[in-house]
Amino acid sequence: FLPLLAGLAANFLPKIFCKITKKC
């Protein structure tokens, strides 16, 4: 469960960071 969650976060967080900071 945790490795899956970590993988999901690793895929999801950069997209949010991109939207917030406008840096992609």
Distance bins in CASP14 RR format, pairs under 12 A and 6 or more apart:
PFRMAT RR
TARGET T0000
AUTHOR 0000-0000-0000
RMODE 2
METHOD distances of the structure
MODEL  1
1 7 0 0 0 0 0 1 0 0 0 0 0
1 8 0 0 0 0 0 1 0 0 0 0 0
2 8 0 0 0 0 0 1 0 0 0 0 0
2 9 0 0 0 0 0 1 0 0 0 0 0
3 9 0 0 0 0 0 1 0 0 0 0 0
3 10 0 0 0 0 0 1 0 0 0 0 0
4 10 0 0 0 0 0 1 0 0 0 0 0
4 11 0 0 0 0 0 1 0 0 0 0 0
5 11 0 0 0 0 0 1 0 0 0 0 0
5 12 0 0 0 0 0 1 0 0 0 0 0
5 13 0 0 0 0 0 1 0 0 0 0 0
6 12 0 0 0 0 0 1 0 0 0 0 0
6 13 0 0 0 0 0 1 0 0 0 0 0
7 13 0 0 0 0 1 0 0 0 0 0 0
7 14 0 0 0 0 0 1 0 0 0 0 0
8 14 0 0 0 0 0 1 0 0 0 0 0
8 15 0 0 0 0 0 1 0 0 0 0 0
9 15 0 0 0 0 0 1 0 0 0 0 0
9 16 0 0 0 0 1 0 0 0 0 0 0
9 17 0 0 0 0 0 1 0 0 0 0 0
10 16 0 0 0 0 0 1 0 0 0 0 0
10 17 0 0 0 0 0 1 0 0 0 0 0
11 17 0 0 0 0 0 1 0 0 0 0 0
12 18 0 0 0 0 0 1 0 0 0 0 0
12 19 0 0 0 0 0 1 0 0 0 0 0
13 19 0 0 0 0 0 1 0 0 0 0 0
13 20 0 0 0 0 0 1 0 0 0 0 0
13 21 0 0 0 0 0 1 0 0 0 0 0
14 20 0 0 0 0 0 1 0 0 0 0 0
14 21 0 0 0 0 0 1 0 0 0 0 0
14 23 0 0 0 0 0 1 0 0 0 0 0
14 24 0 0 0 0 1 0 0 0 0 0 0
15 21 0 0 0 0 0 1 0 0 0 0 0
15 23 0 0 0 0 0 1 0 0 0 0 0
15 24 0 0 0 0 1 0 0 0 0 0 0
16 22 0 0 0 0 0 1 0 0 0 0 0
16 23 0 0 0 0 0 1 0 0 0 0 0
16 24 0 0 0 0 0 1 0 0 0 0 0
17 23 1 0 0 1 0 0 0 0 0 0 0
17 24 0 0 0 0 1 0 0 0 0 0 0
18 24 1 0 1 0 0 0 0 0 0 0 0
END
